[in-house]
Amino acid sequence: MSNDKAYLTMQDLVSALQKAEEDLRSGNLVKGDLDTACENAREFYERLVVLRHKAREGSVAKEPSAPPVKAEKPKEVEQPKASVPTPAPAPPPAPAPDQPVIRLDTRPSEAPRQTTLIEAIEDNEKDDTPMAKTASEYLKEAAAAKAVPSIAEKMEHSRISDLAKAISLSDKFWFTKELFSGDKGAYEQSIALLNSADSMEDARTYLDGEVLSKLKKPADGDALTSFSELLQRRFA
């Protein structure tokens, strides 16, 4: 977690990320602002991790123990009381001969049939009023919207200038355990050396020869893939 962002509240971070997204969509987001947005996003994520950890600790501490079960006395079975027969209701009066008998239809009414999208389009085409957009135009717009990458996807593949700042707090614990055998000092020393490497080839050579080769067991595949992606973005 970066110290220069400690004064920002959670609402400040959300507002800053929303502003960065608006600038990105309008084409006004420069490289420096994109780096700041990445740091704000990482700061926001790390705070959520800490809040989740505190919430879990609080829920465990507040969980009450089960009260002792007391033996209940058997309830006395009440004897059924003799029911008094109720008189039968009087039959309804017969209608007059000169009046028609009205019968109510008690059959359940059928639910109205739902109109499908294709039927709605066909009904609209039969109308004289033209549609604002056709079905093909809606499909083209939906496909175009999916083709535009979101701000989160762009941030995940953008170049990072500092490997230590790009690694979140939870990933730091993960990498230290799976790639550095739980040695925090070895992790910090390796990050500093990888961060100052001249090229991706030099960084990869150091990672293979000085880190992975010294593990007592094979590195976790997911951890190694995530770490390699961050290293690739450092020299992109």
KAVENLIN-V622623 format. One record per helix or strand of 3 or more residues. SS is the DSSP state (@ for helix, = for strand). FROM is the first residue (numbers start at 1). LEN is the number of residues. Records with the same first field share a line. If there is no record, write none. Layout:
SS->FROM-LEN + FROM-LEN
This chain:
@->3-3 + 10-17 + 31-31 + 117-10 + 135-13 + 151-6 + 163-4 + 169-11 + 184-12 + 200-15 + 221-14
